[in-house]
Amino acid sequence: TIRILNKKESTKYRKYGGRVHKLEFQWTEYQQGITHSSFFWGYALTQVPGGMLAERIGAKPVLTIFVGLTSIGCALTPIITRTFDFIGLILLRITIGLAQGFVYASLHLVVANWVPKQERGTWGTVVFSGAHAGNTLNNLFTGLMLSWFPGNWPVVFYVWASLGALWTIVFSLTTYAFPTDYKDMSEKEAAILTAYLDETSRKENGYANAMTFFSMWLIAIFSGLTVDLLQRKQYLKRIHSRKICTTIASVGPSLGLLGSVYSGCNVIAATISLILGMSTMGFFYPSLKVNPIDLSVNYAGTLGALGHGIGAISGIIVPYLIGYLTPNSYMEEWRLVFWITFGVMSLTNIFYIIFASADLQPWNTPKEKEEKSEDPKVRIT
């Protein structure tokens, strides 16, 4: 919301809602870049601790606590920003990032503990791609709320904070960290899960952004179902499906970005290019996202968090790089940015194709630990 109201403004006033409003924050591009990246400063630090904590006490308490803290931070955003300006917002965003790092790390453990490996592509995709469903609604209704309440941007933060708090309460009352904690489960379902565990996670812009994330979400669900079906029919090995989907999720968005900056002044063509390209990111979920769980069920939280934490470093670097490469926001400057993106994603994808594995690793369950423990939460192999 802050970005929508302030990004690249050459004037201190903007007309929306039929009235002229003075922009509340006239921040420079440099200040905005720092503000955008500050979330990832904290986010990158808590990935591994979050995974380790979830493995020790379970995903439920970790998700409950840190989604709750995120909601509080969201509600405090307007107050902190108006009181301490962008410095206060930066510190708050770092704090929210620290909390969110615990959240994503815990999701790997949710999938590892509750989803059989034969259905991991489908339900792992449902869990991880839920962020895109949320972003779809977020972009759609944030744009609408800004048009319904012109000049009253804090209402957006209060609405989402309230929904986050409501989710936290419902989640804490209706979920369990491990299948063994759910006493009312049917005998058939308990037997299936136990067997698998013993064997082995602004209006116009609002519409456009919502369509992008909605398409990404649909493709994620479709690709997850397709991958599991092909594996069950033995048409495709797990490692091959992971590599194919990862390649699509790497090349597709890069081409979409390049297409948008080579469409001239044709807004429709640029928008379509972005939507089609970014929607292919949905293939990321039944591939690279669930791959850490393939390697280790017992340490899925830590392993997934390690990869996610390294990836989050880009959230720190990219805003600075973009600010440096696009001081005037000229088309030529953005073309350079997107070509660099294409190169980086292509090289990292080649590295993944060469070295990736989808086999359960020997260090997942040390023999002596497996022999001594009778706890089903520990005996996952």
C-alpha positions, 0 to 999 in steps of 0.5 A: 500500500505504501508503494502504491501511494508513493512509488515513483511520484514526481508530485506531492499530490495525486487525484483519486476518489474524485478528489486531490489528496496530498501524498503523506510520504514523499520518499526518495527511490533510495528510501523506498528501496531500503524499505522494500528490502528491509523485510528480507533482512529479518526473513533470511535470518530466521529460516533455519532457526524456524525449521529447527524450532518447528522440528523440536516443538511442532509446526502448530505452536510456531505458526500460531505464535509467529502469524499472530506476531505478524498480524500485530506488526501489520496493525502497527504499521500505520502508527509506526510509520506516521510516528517515526517515518520510514526509519520506523517502518524499516525497523518494523518490517525487519521485525515482521520479516523475522517472524515470517521466517519462522512461518515458512520454515514450519510449512515444510514440517506440516507437509512432511508430517501430514502428507504421504509421499505419493500425494506430496506433489498435490498437497504440498503444492496446495499448502505452499501455493496458498501464498498466491491465493492470498496474494490474489485476494490481497491485491484485488481487495487492497486496490478496491479498499484504496478506491473505496476509502480514498486517502485512508490507506491505514484501513488496509493494514487494519483489515488484513491484520484483523484477518490474520488475527482471526486466522491465528485463533481458528488455526490454533483451535482446529489443527494439530502438529502431528497426526498422533495428536489428533485423537478423533481421527478415524482408524482407517485414516490413522492407519494410512498416515501412520504407515506412510510416516513410518515409511517416510510441505488502487484498483486497475493494478489490483486486478492485474496483480490478482489475475497474475497470482490467481493464474499462478495458483491454478497452474500450481494446483494443476501441475501438482495433480499432474505430476502425482498422476504421472508418477503413480502411473510410472510414466515419470520418475520423481526426479525427472518431474522435479527437474522439468517443473523447475525448468518451466518455473525458471524459464517461463517467468524470465521470458514473461518479464522480457516480453513485457519490456519489449511490447513497446507502449502496448499496455495490454500486451505487456500485461498479458506477457507478465501474467502468462510468464509469472503464472508458470511460477506455479510449477515451482511448487510441485518441484523445487518447493517440495524437493527438500521433503524428498531428501529428508522428512525428519529434517524437512523444516531445517532443510527447506528453511536453509534453501528458503533463507538463501533464496531470501537474500535476493530480497535484500540485494534486488531492491538495491540493484534495481535502484542502481540500474533504473534511476530514471525508470527508462525502458532500456534500464528495465530491459537490462534488469530483466536480461540479468534476471533471465541469465541468473535464473537460467544458470541456477536452473542448469545447476539444479538439473545437474546436481538435484536429487529426489531420493531420501538421504541416508542422514535422514535417520541415523541407524542408532537413533532409529533403533532406540526410539519408539516415538512415531514423531522420531521414527520417520524414515 
